[in-house]
């Protein structure tokens, strides 16, 4: 067992966030390059950078096993980067790096689950041995003699490389950092470490930035001078300098460069373009007073010194008031703080409603008050929209993880499947995104395992292409997000499904009365599975009922649309947000109910001739040639009311999951934006949600309104 090093607890959240983001980026690159069957130069460099960053941050946090694992993966990609010819057939590299990614995620999850206590330190010895063998194999395949990666790859933060032949051809860059960013010497040191791997020759001034804090003053006044070989990849190096943290500007010079003496202040230093030819550049620049004595070869920094510099810069950044954290105007905020802000906004909306609807104000002519109330309502609406937009995140992260699942199942099940993603930029509330990951994962696995045919010949006989297609799409529609997971596989066999349900005793009415839709929905029942044998992916009778339960927790619904031999689609409808909804308030007896407006199709008074009865004696109403059942709210919830004649009350036609019903109530109060509050925990044993209520809200007069869940009410 291992423990988190003392003093590092405060940095854990940032480490988890950054590392998980890098691992997702790594998976995305690997999936894309594997599908294209080609590594681009930029992809190799990006993977190398990701491994290098993870290695350093893990070592800084004291997670030695993770640091060593990333180091070995970094060594392997160093060989690939230096010898691109070896990547003609390196399919084994993908499996290895995916294992590295999965191992990292597993260890991070173990640490997250035991914050403040001990955690199990996983042994990655077998995986690191595989990485070493893969590195050696790639080295042996490289053209010419290739030194072992441990010797060939310069350690992070190693000293300056020897100057190349003809080293007089150099490029010098003077870098200026942002005003007030603090600890400029360590920022310069980290910048040098970032570009060192790309430079065959590297010098910098001041040369003692790692150990001498006084060099910060020199850098602020005259800039930080970096010199590298002109034969290096100048565009890439300059891009690295430009995008480095807290770099405000830079200027490029060539030829002999004097030690800075009177450089202009950083704020006034322009960013010069790279000249097409060194000769032209020399003609435009003023000659320096005298050639500078070449700076002494800087002391080779160690990994430990780099990590200390990173930690010091991070600490200084937190303390700085005026310095910006990064070029973009973006910050990371703890989700708990956003939740608290969201709750406060909800309370403001409730309080506003209580003030404006105060019964003491009835009958009073208060023109100034009414104007102020309208302005307040406008401002609270804007505040709510802003807070909601802050919480909205794209579904791309969830979709990308499904890409990885499809990739793994494609190999293990030996199925050739195209995975198509559409609408991954669709944004949903963060809390909903977290709740959707498991349902979508189960449905994707279901389509891969049950949907796509096992035998390619079956697809050919059915007139389908040999390669199957699995589509994951999302779109916004009238306040809802519609997520569709579909395949072009065998579809749901009604006869097989009915036989299995009969054997399991799940049927609740005669088989002849089941419609095709109802038969398809049987797969959502707990314990139902059409697989006769338990496999790695299915057959245990769990999954689809969990999907339904998790979707309903988000006030969503799931629809199954399948045709035997053609394919299956799972359609998830879910609200954009859960906390604040637009509702229509209705009264039944002395109680007030709120019906989500998104489910209401129309409201109307009934005419006697519209009322019908089916063969079971149930009340129905005919609307434009279509019959709908009538649900009397006072009978459903056992409420005493004087309004029992349909002609005296009001009907609301509500629709969900392709099912419709007319709700009968006493009268409409009007539209109101409400804050959804959960029921107290002590009421959980009464299964209130199962009876058609999703929560409650506080009215303007302080009374309670029950919120109708049309999914369960109609179901």
C-alpha positions as CSV (number, residue, x, y, z in Angstrom):
1,X,0.0,0.0,0.0
2,X,1.1,3.6,-0.7
3,X,0.2,7.0,0.6
4,X,0.0,10.4,-1.0
5,X,3.0,12.5,-0.1
6,X,2.3,15.1,2.6
7,X,1.7,18.6,1.1
8,X,0.5,17.2,-2.3
9,X,-3.1,16.9,-1.4
10,X,-4.0,20.4,-2.6
11,X,-2.6,19.6,-6.1
12,X,-4.4,16.3,-6.6
13,X,-7.5,17.7,-8.3
14,X,-5.4,19.5,-10.9
15,X,-3.2,16.5,-11.4
16,X,-6.3,14.3,-12.0
17,X,-7.9,16.8,-14.3
18,X,-4.8,17.4,-16.5
19,X,-3.7,13.7,-16.6
20,X,-7.2,12.5,-17.5
21,X,-7.4,15.2,-20.2
22,X,-4.1,14.1,-21.6
23,X,-5.1,10.4,-21.6
24,X,-8.3,11.2,-23.5
25,X,-6.3,13.2,-26.0
26,X,-3.9,10.2,-26.3
27,X,-6.8,7.8,-26.9
28,X,-8.2,10.1,-29.6
29,X,-4.8,10.3,-31.4
30,X,-4.3,6.5,-31.3
31,X,-7.8,5.7,-32.5
32,X,-7.5,8.2,-35.4
33,X,-4.1,7.1,-36.5
34,X,-5.0,3.4,-36.1
35,X,-8.1,3.9,-38.3
36,X,-6.0,5.8,-40.9
37,X,-3.2,3.2,-40.5
38,X,-0.6,5.9,-40.5
39,X,1.3,8.0,-38.0
40,X,1.8,11.6,-39.0
41,X,4.9,13.4,-37.7
42,X,2.8,15.8,-35.6
43,X,1.0,12.8,-34.0
44,X,4.2,11.2,-33.0
45,X,5.5,14.4,-31.4
46,X,2.2,15.0,-29.6
47,X,2.2,11.5,-28.1
48,X,5.8,12.0,-27.1
49,X,4.9,15.3,-25.4
50,X,1.9,13.7,-23.6
51,X,4.1,11.0,-22.2
52,X,6.7,13.4,-21.2
53,X,4.2,15.7,-19.4
54,X,2.6,12.8,-17.6
55,X,5.9,11.4,-16.6
56,X,7.0,14.7,-15.0
57,X,3.7,15.5,-13.3
58,X,3.5,12.0,-11.9
59,X,7.0,12.1,-10.5
60,X,6.3,15.5,-9.0
61,X,3.2,14.0,-7.2
62,X,5.3,11.0,-6.0
63,X,3.5,8.4,-8.1
64,X,6.7,6.6,-9.1
65,X,5.1,3.6,-10.8
66,X,3.2,5.9,-13.1
67,X,6.2,8.0,-13.8
68,X,8.3,4.9,-14.8
69,X,5.5,3.6,-17.0
70,X,5.2,6.9,-18.9
71,X,9.0,7.1,-19.2
72,X,9.2,3.7,-20.9
73,X,6.4,4.7,-23.3
74,X,8.2,8.0,-23.9
75,X,11.4,6.0,-24.8
76,X,9.5,3.9,-27.3
77,X,8.1,7.0,-29.0
78,X,11.5,8.6,-29.0
79,X,12.7,5.8,-31.3
80,X,9.7,6.3,-33.5
81,X,10.2,10.0,-33.7
82,X,13.9,9.8,-34.5
83,X,13.3,6.9,-37.0
84,X,10.0,7.4,-38.8
85,X,10.7,4.6,-41.2
86,X,10.1,2.0,-38.5
87,X,6.4,2.8,-38.3
88,X,5.5,0.8,-41.5
89,X,3.9,-1.9,-39.4
90,X,3.7,-1.2,-35.7
91,X,0.2,-2.5,-34.9
92,X,1.6,-3.9,-31.7
93,X,2.4,-0.3,-30.6
94,X,-1.3,0.5,-30.4
95,X,-2.2,-2.3,-28.1
96,X,0.8,-1.4,-25.8
97,X,-0.1,2.2,-25.6
98,X,-3.7,1.5,-25.0
99,X,-2.6,-0.8,-22.1
100,X,-0.6,2.1,-20.8
101,X,-3.6,4.4,-21.0
102,X,-5.9,1.8,-19.2
103,X,-3.3,1.2,-16.5
104,X,-3.0,4.9,-15.8
105,X,-6.7,5.3,-15.6
106,X,-7.0,2.3,-13.2
107,X,-4.3,3.6,-10.9
108,X,-5.7,7.1,-10.9
109,X,-9.2,5.8,-10.1
110,X,-7.7,3.8,-7.2
111,X,-6.0,6.9,-5.9
112,X,-9.2,9.0,-6.3
113,X,-11.2,6.4,-4.4
114,X,-8.8,6.6,-1.4
115,X,-7.9,10.3,-1.1
116,X,-6.6,11.0,2.3
117,X,-5.8,7.3,3.0
118,X,-3.7,4.5,1.6
119,X,-4.2,3.2,-2.0
120,X,-3.0,0.1,-3.8
121,X,0.1,0.9,-5.8
122,X,-0.2,-1.2,-9.0
123,X,2.7,-3.2,-10.3
124,X,3.4,-2.3,-14.0
125,X,6.5,-4.5,-14.2
126,X,5.2,-6.8,-16.9
127,X,3.9,-3.8,-19.0
128,X,7.2,-1.9,-18.7
129,X,9.1,-5.0,-19.8
130,X,6.8,-5.1,-22.9
131,X,7.6,-1.5,-23.6
132,X,11.3,-2.0,-23.3
133,X,11.1,-5.0,-25.7
134,X,9.0,-3.0,-28.1
135,X,11.6,-0.2,-28.0
136,X,14.4,-2.6,-28.7
137,X,12.5,-4.1,-31.5
138,X,11.9,-0.7,-33.1
139,X,15.5,0.1,-32.6
140,X,16.6,-3.0,-34.4
141,X,14.2,-2.2,-37.3
142,X,15.5,1.3,-37.7
143,X,17.7,1.9,-40.7
144,X,21.5,1.8,-39.9
145,X,22.8,1.3,-36.4
146,X,20.5,2.6,-33.7
147,X,21.6,3.1,-30.2
148,X,19.4,1.8,-27.4
149,X,16.6,4.3,-26.6
150,X,17.9,4.8,-23.0
151,X,21.2,6.0,-24.4
152,X,19.8,7.7,-27.5
153,X,17.0,9.6,-25.9
154,X,18.3,12.6,-23.9
155,X,16.8,12.7,-20.5
156,X,14.3,15.4,-19.8
157,X,16.1,18.5,-18.8
158,X,19.5,17.2,-20.0
159,X,22.3,19.7,-20.8
160,X,22.8,21.5,-24.1
161,X,23.6,19.2,-27.0
162,X,27.0,19.7,-28.8
163,X,27.1,22.3,-31.5
164,X,26.6,20.9,-35.0
165,X,29.2,21.2,-37.7
166,X,29.0,24.7,-39.2
167,X,27.5,25.9,-35.9
168,X,27.9,29.5,-37.0
169,X,24.5,29.2,-38.7
170,X,22.3,30.0,-35.7
171,X,19.0,31.6,-34.8
172,X,18.6,33.7,-31.7
173,X,15.2,34.5,-30.2
174,X,14.7,37.1,-27.4
175,X,11.6,36.1,-25.4
176,X,9.6,38.5,-23.2
177,X,7.2,37.2,-20.4
178,X,4.0,38.8,-19.3
179,X,4.2,41.6,-16.8
180,X,3.7,40.5,-13.3
181,X,3.8,36.8,-14.0
182,X,6.6,36.4,-11.3
183,X,9.5,33.9,-11.1
184,X,10.6,34.6,-14.7
185,X,13.8,32.6,-14.2
186,X,11.9,29.4,-13.5
187,X,9.5,30.1,-16.4
188,X,12.5,30.5,-18.6
189,X,14.0,27.3,-17.3
190,X,10.7,25.4,-18.1
191,X,10.7,27.0,-21.6
192,X,14.2,25.7,-22.3
193,X,13.2,22.3,-21.1
194,X,10.2,22.3,-23.5
195,X,12.2,23.0,-26.7
196,X,15.4,21.2,-25.7
197,X,14.4,17.9,-27.4
198,X,13.9,19.7,-30.7
199,X,17.3,21.5,-30.7
200,X,20.5,20.0,-32.0
201,X,22.3,23.0,-30.5
202,X,21.0,25.2,-27.7
203,X,22.4,28.1,-25.7
204,X,20.6,30.7,-23.5
205,X,21.2,33.8,-21.5
206,X,21.0,34.3,-18.6
207,X,22.5,30.8,-18.3
208,X,21.8,30.4,-14.5
209,X,18.0,30.6,-14.6
210,X,17.6,27.4,-12.7
211,X,19.6,28.3,-9.6
212,X,19.7,32.1,-9.6
213,X,16.5,33.9,-8.7
214,X,18.2,37.3,-9.4
215,X,18.2,36.4,-13.1
216,X,14.5,37.2,-13.1
217,X,15.4,40.9,-13.0
218,X,17.7,40.6,-16.0
219,X,14.9,38.7,-17.9
220,X,12.3,41.4,-17.1
221,X,14.5,44.2,-18.2
222,X,16.2,42.7,-21.3
223,X,14.3,39.6,-22.2
224,X,15.5,35.9,-22.2
225,X,17.9,35.1,-25.1
226,X,17.7,31.7,-26.7
227,X,20.1,30.5,-29.5
228,X,19.6,27.3,-31.5
229,X,20.9,25.9,-34.8
230,X,19.2,27.3,-37.9
231,X,19.2,23.7,-39.2
232,X,16.6,22.8,-36.6
233,X,12.9,22.9,-37.2
234,X,12.5,26.6,-36.7
235,X,8.8,26.8,-37.3
236,X,8.1,24.2,-34.7
237,X,10.5,25.6,-32.1
238,X,9.1,29.1,-32.5
239,X,5.6,27.8,-32.2
240,X,6.5,26.1,-29.0
241,X,8.0,29.4,-27.7
242,X,4.9,31.4,-28.8
243,X,2.5,29.1,-27.1
244,X,4.5,28.6,-23.9
245,X,2.9,29.6,-20.6
246,X,3.1,33.4,-19.8
247,X,5.1,34.3,-23.0
248,X,3.9,37.7,-24.1
249,X,6.1,38.2,-27.2
250,X,9.4,37.3,-28.9
251,X,11.7,38.7,-31.6
252,X,14.0,36.8,-33.9
253,X,17.5,37.8,-34.7
254,X,20.4,36.0,-36.6
255,X,24.1,36.2,-36.7
256,X,26.3,37.2,-33.8
257,X,24.2,38.4,-30.9
258,X,25.5,40.6,-28.1
259,X,24.6,40.1,-24.5
260,X,21.5,42.1,-23.8
261,X,22.3,45.5,-22.6
262,X,19.4,47.9,-23.4
263,X,16.6,45.8,-24.7
264,X,13.2,47.5,-24.9
265,X,10.7,46.7,-22.1
266,X,8.7,43.5,-22.6
267,X,5.5,45.3,-23.1
268,X,6.9,47.3,-26.1
269,X,8.8,44.4,-27.8
270,X,7.2,43.6,-31.1
271,X,6.9,40.0,-32.4
272,X,9.0,39.8,-35.5
273,X,8.3,37.4,-38.4
274,X,10.8,34.8,-39.3
275,X,12.9,36.2,-42.2
276,X,12.9,34.2,-45.5
277,X,16.8,34.4,-45.7
278,X,19.3,35.3,-43.0
279,X,21.1,37.8,-45.3
280,X,17.9,39.9,-45.6
281,X,17.5,39.9,-41.9
282,X,21.0,41.2,-41.3
283,X,20.3,44.1,-43.7
284,X,17.3,45.2,-41.7
285,X,18.6,44.9,-38.2
286,X,21.0,47.2,-36.5
287,X,24.5,45.6,-35.9
288,X,25.3,44.9,-32.3
289,X,28.0,47.0,-30.6
290,X,30.3,44.0,-30.1
291,X,30.1,40.3,-30.3
292,X,29.3,38.7,-27.0
293,X,31.4,36.1,-25.4
294,X,29.7,32.8,-25.8
295,X,28.0,31.8,-22.6
296,X,29.3,29.0,-20.7
297,X,27.7,25.6,-21.2
298,X,24.8,25.6,-18.7
299,X,24.6,23.0,-16.1
300,X,22.5,20.0,-17.1
301,X,19.3,20.1,-15.1
302,X,17.8,17.0,-13.7
303,X,14.2,15.7,-13.7
304,X,13.9,16.6,-10.1
305,X,14.9,20.2,-10.7
306,X,12.3,20.5,-13.5
307,X,9.6,19.2,-11.2
308,X,10.6,21.6,-8.5
309,X,10.5,24.5,-11.0
310,X,7.0,23.4,-12.2
311,X,5.7,23.3,-8.7
312,X,7.3,26.6,-7.8
313,X,5.8,28.3,-10.9
314,X,2.3,26.8,-10.2
315,X,2.5,28.1,-6.6
316,X,3.6,31.5,-7.8
317,X,0.8,31.5,-10.3
318,X,-1.8,30.9,-7.6
319,X,-0.4,33.7,-5.6
320,X,-0.2,36.2,-8.4
321,X,-3.2,38.5,-8.7
322,X,-2.4,40.3,-11.9
323,X,-0.9,37.5,-14.0
324,X,-3.0,35.4,-16.3
325,X,-2.9,31.6,-16.0
326,X,-2.8,31.0,-19.7
327,X,-3.1,32.6,-23.1
328,X,-6.8,31.8,-23.4
329,X,-9.3,33.4,-21.0
330,X,-10.2,30.0,-19.5
331,X,-10.1,28.8,-16.0
332,X,-10.9,25.4,-14.3
333,X,-13.6,25.6,-11.7
334,X,-14.5,22.9,-9.2
335,X,-17.9,21.4,-10.1
336,X,-19.1,21.7,-6.5
337,X,-18.8,25.5,-6.7
338,X,-20.9,25.5,-9.8
339,X,-23.5,23.3,-8.1
340,X,-23.6,25.8,-5.2
341,X,-23.9,28.7,-7.5
342,X,-26.7,26.9,-9.4
343,X,-28.5,26.2,-6.1
344,X,-28.2,29.9,-5.1
345,X,-29.7,31.0,-8.5
346,X,-32.6,28.6,-7.9
347,X,-33.2,30.1,-4.5
348,X,-33.1,33.6,-6.0
349,X,-35.8,32.6,-8.6
350,X,-37.9,31.1,-5.9
351,X,-37.6,34.2,-3.7
352,X,-38.3,36.5,-6.6
353,X,-41.5,34.5,-7.3
354,X,-42.5,34.8,-3.6
355,X,-42.0,38.6,-3.6
356,X,-43.8,39.3,-6.8
357,X,-46.7,36.9,-6.0
358,X,-47.1,38.1,-2.4
359,X,-50.8,38.1,-1.7
360,X,-50.5,41.3,0.3
361,X,-49.9,43.1,-3.1
362,X,-53.2,42.0,-4.6
363,X,-55.4,44.8,-5.8
364,X,-52.7,47.5,-5.3
365,X,-51.7,49.8,-8.1
366,X,-47.9,49.8,-7.8
367,X,-46.6,51.0,-11.1
368,X,-43.0,51.5,-9.9
369,X,-43.0,48.1,-8.1
370,X,-44.3,46.4,-11.2
371,X,-41.6,48.0,-13.4
372,X,-38.9,47.0,-10.9
373,X,-40.3,43.5,-10.8
374,X,-40.1,43.2,-14.6
375,X,-36.5,44.4,-14.5
376,X,-35.7,41.9,-11.8
377,X,-37.3,39.1,-13.7
378,X,-35.3,40.0,-16.7
379,X,-32.0,40.1,-14.8
380,X,-32.7,36.8,-12.9
381,X,-33.5,35.2,-16.3
382,X,-30.2,36.3,-17.7
383,X,-28.4,35.2,-14.6
384,X,-30.0,31.8,-14.9
385,X,-29.1,31.5,-18.6
386,X,-25.5,32.4,-17.8
387,X,-25.2,29.9,-15.0
388,X,-26.8,27.2,-17.1
389,X,-24.4,27.9,-20.0
390,X,-21.4,27.6,-17.7
391,X,-22.6,24.1,-16.7
392,X,-23.1,23.0,-20.3
393,X,-20.5,20.7,-21.7
394,X,-20.3,18.9,-25.1
395,X,-20.9,15.2,-25.4
396,X,-17.7,14.8,-27.3
397,X,-15.9,13.3,-24.2
398,X,-18.5,10.6,-23.7
399,X,-18.7,9.9,-27.4
400,X,-14.9,9.5,-27.7
401,X,-14.8,6.9,-24.9
402,X,-17.3,4.9,-26.9
403,X,-14.9,5.0,-29.8
404,X,-12.4,3.2,-27.6
405,X,-15.0,0.6,-26.5
406,X,-15.9,-0.2,-30.1
407,X,-12.3,-0.5,-31.0
408,X,-11.7,-3.1,-28.3
409,X,-14.8,-5.1,-29.0
410,X,-14.1,-5.0,-32.7
411,X,-10.9,-6.9,-32.1
412,X,-12.2,-9.3,-29.4
413,X,-15.3,-10.2,-31.3
414,X,-13.6,-10.2,-34.6
415,X,-16.3,-8.0,-36.2
416,X,-15.6,-5.5,-38.9
417,X,-17.6,-2.4,-37.9
418,X,-17.5,1.2,-38.9
419,X,-18.2,3.6,-35.9
420,X,-19.8,6.8,-36.9
421,X,-20.2,9.8,-34.5
422,X,-22.6,12.7,-35.3
423,X,-23.4,15.7,-33.2
424,X,-20.8,15.2,-30.6
425,X,-20.6,19.0,-30.1
426,X,-24.1,19.0,-28.7
427,X,-24.0,20.5,-25.2
428,X,-25.8,19.1,-22.1
429,X,-25.7,19.9,-18.4
430,X,-22.6,18.5,-16.7
431,X,-24.6,16.4,-14.2
432,X,-26.5,14.8,-17.1
433,X,-23.3,14.0,-19.1
434,X,-21.9,12.2,-16.0
435,X,-25.2,10.2,-15.8
436,X,-25.3,9.3,-19.5
437,X,-21.9,7.6,-19.8
438,X,-23.0,4.2,-18.4
439,X,-26.3,4.0,-20.3
440,X,-24.6,4.9,-23.6
441,X,-21.8,2.4,-22.9
442,X,-24.3,-0.4,-22.3
443,X,-26.2,0.4,-25.5
444,X,-23.0,0.5,-27.6
445,X,-21.9,-2.8,-26.2
446,X,-25.3,-4.2,-26.8
447,X,-25.2,-3.1,-30.5
448,X,-21.8,-4.6,-31.0
449,X,-22.5,-7.9,-29.2
450,X,-26.2,-8.5,-30.0
451,X,-26.8,-6.3,-33.0
452,X,-24.0,-6.8,-35.5
453,X,-24.1,-10.3,-36.9
454,X,-21.4,-12.7,-35.9
455,X,-21.1,-14.3,-39.3
456,X,-20.2,-12.0,-42.3
457,X,-22.0,-14.5,-44.6
458,X,-25.3,-13.7,-42.8
459,X,-24.9,-10.1,-43.8
460,X,-24.0,-10.9,-47.3
461,X,-27.1,-13.2,-47.7
462,X,-29.3,-10.4,-46.3
463,X,-27.9,-8.0,-49.0
464,X,-25.9,-5.9,-46.6
465,X,-22.2,-4.8,-46.9
466,X,-19.7,-7.0,-45.2
467,X,-18.7,-4.2,-42.8
468,X,-21.3,-3.3,-40.2
469,X,-22.1,0.2,-39.1
470,X,-22.7,1.5,-35.6
471,X,-23.9,5.1,-35.3
472,X,-23.9,7.3,-32.2
473,X,-25.6,10.7,-32.8
474,X,-26.9,13.6,-30.7
475,X,-29.1,16.6,-31.5
476,X,-31.1,19.3,-29.7
477,X,-34.8,19.4,-30.1
478,X,-37.2,21.7,-28.3
479,X,-35.5,21.8,-24.9
480,X,-34.4,18.1,-25.1
481,X,-31.3,16.2,-26.3
482,X,-32.0,13.2,-28.4
483,X,-29.2,10.6,-28.4
484,X,-29.5,7.7,-30.9
485,X,-27.4,4.5,-30.8
486,X,-28.2,2.4,-33.9
487,X,-26.8,-0.5,-35.8
488,X,-27.5,-2.2,-39.1
489,X,-27.4,-5.6,-37.6
490,X,-29.9,-8.5,-37.2
491,X,-32.5,-6.5,-35.2
492,X,-34.6,-7.8,-32.4
493,X,-36.3,-11.2,-33.1
494,X,-39.9,-10.9,-31.6
495,X,-40.4,-14.6,-31.4
496,X,-37.1,-15.3,-29.7
497,X,-37.7,-12.4,-27.3
498,X,-41.2,-13.6,-26.4
499,X,-40.1,-17.2,-25.9
500,X,-37.4,-16.0,-23.5
501,X,-39.8,-13.8,-21.6
502,X,-42.2,-16.7,-21.3
503,X,-39.6,-19.0,-19.8
504,X,-38.6,-16.3,-17.3
505,X,-42.2,-15.7,-16.3
506,X,-42.0,-12.0,-17.3
507,X,-45.3,-11.8,-19.2
508,X,-48.1,-10.0,-17.5
509,X,-50.9,-10.6,-20.1
510,X,-51.8,-13.0,-22.9
511,X,-49.1,-13.2,-25.6
512,X,-51.6,-12.3,-28.3
513,X,-52.2,-8.9,-26.7
514,X,-48.6,-7.8,-26.9
515,X,-47.8,-5.3,-29.7
516,X,-44.4,-5.3,-31.5
517,X,-43.3,-2.3,-29.4
518,X,-44.2,-4.0,-26.2
519,X,-42.3,-7.1,-27.2
520,X,-39.2,-5.0,-27.9
521,X,-39.5,-3.2,-24.6
522,X,-39.3,-6.6,-22.8
523,X,-35.5,-6.4,-23.1
524,X,-35.6,-3.5,-20.7
525,X,-36.9,-5.7,-17.9
526,X,-34.5,-6.7,-15.0
527,X,-32.7,-10.0,-15.6
528,X,-33.7,-10.3,-19.2
529,X,-31.0,-11.4,-21.7
530,X,-31.3,-13.2,-25.0
531,X,-27.8,-14.6,-24.8
532,X,-27.9,-18.2,-23.7
533,X,-24.2,-18.2,-22.5
534,X,-22.5,-15.7,-20.3
535,X,-19.7,-13.8,-22.2
536,X,-17.3,-11.0,-21.3
537,X,-19.9,-8.5,-22.7
538,X,-23.3,-9.9,-22.0
539,X,-25.6,-12.8,-20.9
540,X,-25.8,-11.9,-17.2
541,X,-29.2,-10.3,-17.4
542,X,-27.9,-6.9,-16.3
543,X,-27.4,-3.8,-18.4
544,X,-30.6,-2.8,-20.2
545,X,-32.6,-2.4,-17.0
546,X,-29.8,-0.3,-15.6
547,X,-29.9,1.8,-18.8
548,X,-33.6,2.5,-18.3
549,X,-33.2,3.3,-14.6
550,X,-30.3,5.7,-15.2
551,X,-32.0,7.5,-18.0
552,X,-35.2,7.9,-15.9
553,X,-33.1,9.3,-13.1
554,X,-32.4,12.2,-15.4
555,X,-36.1,12.6,-16.2
556,X,-35.4,11.1,-19.6
557,X,-36.9,8.2,-21.6
558,X,-35.7,5.5,-23.9
559,X,-37.4,4.2,-27.0
560,X,-36.5,1.0,-28.9
561,X,-37.1,0.9,-32.6
562,X,-36.1,-2.4,-34.2
563,X,-36.9,-4.4,-37.3
564,X,-35.8,-7.9,-37.7
565,X,-33.0,-8.3,-40.2
566,X,-32.6,-4.5,-40.7
567,X,-31.2,-3.2,-37.4
568,X,-32.0,-1.6,-34.1
569,X,-32.1,2.0,-32.8
570,X,-32.1,3.0,-29.1
571,X,-33.4,6.6,-28.8
572,X,-32.7,8.4,-25.5
573,X,-34.6,11.7,-24.9
574,X,-33.3,13.7,-22.0
575,X,-33.8,17.3,-20.8
576,X,-31.0,19.8,-21.2
577,X,-31.0,20.4,-17.5
578,X,-32.7,19.0,-14.4
579,X,-32.8,21.8,-11.9
580,X,-35.0,24.5,-13.4
581,X,-37.9,23.8,-15.8
582,X,-40.7,25.7,-17.4
583,X,-44.0,24.2,-16.1
584,X,-47.7,24.7,-16.3
585,X,-49.4,24.9,-13.0
586,X,-52.8,23.1,-12.5
587,X,-55.0,22.6,-9.5
588,X,-56.7,19.4,-8.4
589,X,-58.8,19.9,-5.3
590,X,-56.7,21.9,-2.9
591,X,-53.3,20.8,-4.4
592,X,-51.2,22.4,-7.1
593,X,-49.3,20.3,-9.6
594,X,-46.7,21.4,-12.1
595,X,-46.6,19.7,-15.6
596,X,-43.4,20.2,-17.7
597,X,-44.4,22.3,-20.6
598,X,-42.1,20.3,-22.9
599,X,-44.6,17.4,-22.6
600,X,-47.8,19.4,-23.1
601,X,-49.3,19.3,-26.7
602,X,-52.4,21.4,-26.0
603,X,-55.0,22.2,-23.3
604,X,-58.7,22.5,-24.0
605,X,-62.3,22.4,-22.6
606,X,-64.2,19.2,-23.4
607,X,-67.4,18.9,-25.3
608,X,-69.9,16.1,-24.2
609,X,-70.0,14.6,-27.7
610,X,-66.2,14.1,-27.7
611,X,-66.4,11.6,-24.8
612,X,-66.3,7.9,-25.7
613,X,-65.7,4.6,-23.9
614,X,-63.6,1.6,-25.0
615,X,-64.6,-2.0,-24.6
616,X,-63.3,-2.0,-21.0
617,X,-65.4,1.0,-20.1
618,X,-62.5,3.4,-19.9
619,X,-63.1,7.0,-20.7
620,X,-61.7,8.2,-24.0
621,X,-61.8,11.5,-25.9
622,X,-61.8,12.0,-29.7
623,X,-59.6,14.8,-30.9
624,X,-59.3,15.4,-34.6
625,X,-60.1,11.7,-35.4
626,X,-57.7,10.3,-32.8
627,X,-58.8,8.7,-29.5
628,X,-56.9,9.4,-26.3
629,X,-57.4,7.9,-22.8
630,X,-58.4,10.2,-20.0
631,X,-56.5,10.2,-16.7
632,X,-58.5,11.8,-13.9
633,X,-55.9,13.3,-11.5
634,X,-58.2,13.3,-8.5
635,X,-58.8,9.5,-8.9
636,X,-55.1,8.8,-9.5
637,X,-54.0,10.5,-6.3
638,X,-57.1,10.1,-4.2
639,X,-57.9,13.8,-3.9
640,X,-61.2,15.2,-2.8
641,X,-62.5,17.8,-5.3
642,X,-65.8,19.3,-6.3
643,X,-64.9,19.3,-10.0
644,X,-65.7,15.8,-11.2
645,X,-67.6,16.5,-14.5
646,X,-65.2,16.6,-17.5
647,X,-67.1,19.6,-18.9
648,X,-66.4,21.6,-15.8
649,X,-62.6,21.1,-15.7
650,X,-59.7,21.3,-18.1
651,X,-57.9,18.6,-20.1
652,X,-54.2,18.7,-20.9
653,X,-52.9,16.4,-23.8
654,X,-49.5,15.3,-22.8
655,X,-47.1,13.1,-24.8
656,X,-44.0,11.1,-24.0
657,X,-42.3,8.0,-25.4
658,X,-44.8,8.0,-28.3
659,X,-47.6,7.6,-25.7
660,X,-50.3,10.2,-25.1
661,X,-52.9,10.8,-22.5
662,X,-55.3,13.6,-21.5
663,X,-54.9,14.7,-17.9
664,X,-58.1,16.0,-16.2
665,X,-57.6,18.8,-13.7
666,X,-59.8,21.4,-12.0
667,X,-58.2,24.5,-13.7
668,X,-55.1,26.0,-15.1
669,X,-53.1,28.6,-13.1
670,X,-50.6,29.5,-15.7
671,X,-47.0,29.0,-16.9
672,X,-44.3,29.3,-14.3
673,X,-40.5,28.7,-14.2
674,X,-39.9,26.4,-11.2
675,X,-36.9,25.1,-9.4
676,X,-37.0,21.3,-9.0
677,X,-36.5,20.1,-5.5
678,X,-36.1,16.4,-4.6
679,X,-38.4,14.7,-2.2
680,X,-37.1,14.3,1.4
681,X,-35.2,11.0,1.9
682,X,-37.7,9.7,4.5
683,X,-40.4,9.5,1.7
684,X,-38.2,7.2,-0.4
685,X,-39.8,4.1,0.9
686,X,-43.2,5.1,-0.5
687,X,-42.0,4.9,-4.2
688,X,-43.4,8.4,-4.9
689,X,-41.6,8.6,-8.2
690,X,-43.1,5.4,-9.3
691,X,-46.5,6.9,-9.0
692,X,-45.8,9.7,-11.5
693,X,-44.1,12.5,-9.4
694,X,-40.6,13.6,-10.0
695,X,-40.1,16.2,-7.3
696,X,-41.6,19.3,-5.9
697,X,-41.2,23.1,-6.0
698,X,-42.0,26.1,-3.8
699,X,-44.7,28.4,-5.1
700,X,-44.7,32.2,-4.9
701,X,-47.0,32.1,-1.9
702,X,-44.7,29.6,-0.1
703,X,-46.9,26.6,-0.8
704,X,-45.7,23.3,-2.3
705,X,-46.4,22.2,-5.9
706,X,-45.8,18.6,-6.9
707,X,-44.1,18.1,-10.3
708,X,-45.6,15.5,-12.6
709,X,-43.3,13.0,-14.2
710,X,-45.2,12.2,-17.4
711,X,-42.9,9.2,-18.2
712,X,-44.1,7.2,-15.2
713,X,-47.5,8.7,-15.0
714,X,-48.4,7.5,-18.5
715,X,-46.4,4.3,-18.2
